[in-house]
Structures are given as C-alpha cells and as structure tokens.
Amino acid sequence: MELHKLRPPKGAKKARKRKGIGPGTGLGKTAGRGHGGQNSRSGGGVRPGFEGGQTPLQGRVPKRGFNNKRYTKNWTIINLKDLNIFAAETVVTPELLLEKKIIKKIGDGVKVLGNGELSVKLDVKAHGFTKSAAAKIEEQGGTTEVI
C-alpha cells in the first residue's frame, strides 16, 4: 500500500440528493416534499414546541416553587471596597452615595456587603448590613447604623 493509492472504501462516499432535477431521480417535481400541505410550501413548517394548537408540553407540566413577589425587597447593593473613596470620619448615608454616584438608585434600601477591605474609619448608615460588613467597619473603629 502506498499513500498515493489510498482511496475511501466503495460506498463510503454518497452522492448528495439533487432535488427537483426531473422524474427519473425520484426527487423531481415535488422534490420530496409531497403534494401540498404546510410543509410543502416555501417557509412552511411550525415553530419548535408547537403541537398543532394543543397546549404544548411546556405549558402542561406543573410549575414548581413559589415566588412571593409581593414581599420581596429590591436592595441596592454596595461593597465595602467601594467606601474607601471617603475621607476618615465621614458619615456615609444612602443620599451621600447617590450624590457621589456610587449607586444609581436607593430602591427599597441600601445593603452593605462585606466584599473587599475597608481602610478608613467611617460611620455608615444603611438599611442593611451583612455580619462580615459590620464586623469590618467596626474593626476599623467606625460605626454601623440601620435606618
């Protein structure tokens, strides 16, 4: 056997279907689409999941879980590392954060998370604190106040 004599085995390479090339091909005239109906038309067919007007499977299966939207709070989140821009002894309030454009809106309240390190002593007033955020603020000598 030599490299220049290698060929695919007989029957491995199948000719593509040439549709609509005359009746002798078996795929002439209707090109394998049948004699009418939605799928024989140009652009025909239905969207994925469509079951002919019957409620599709994704609509029939029971929905799981519970989402109590009535009582959810849309917190505006801020991380400790974002508070390092303030000078020491500053009283940080949600209004001041809004004024300095650190947050875009107050929403249902501002919550301070403990991500990052705080390097200045601050008095922070917010609607909520995580335990780690409160600990890091007090570690620097600052205070936290829930408003």
ABEGO torsion letter per residue (X at the ends): XBAAABBBBBGABBBBBBBGAEAAAGABGAGGAEBEEAAABBGBEBBBGBAGGBBBAAAABBBBEBBBAAABBBBBBBBAAAAAABBBGBBBBAAAAAAAGABABAEAEBBBBABEBBABBBBBBBABBBAAAAAAAAAAGBBBBBX
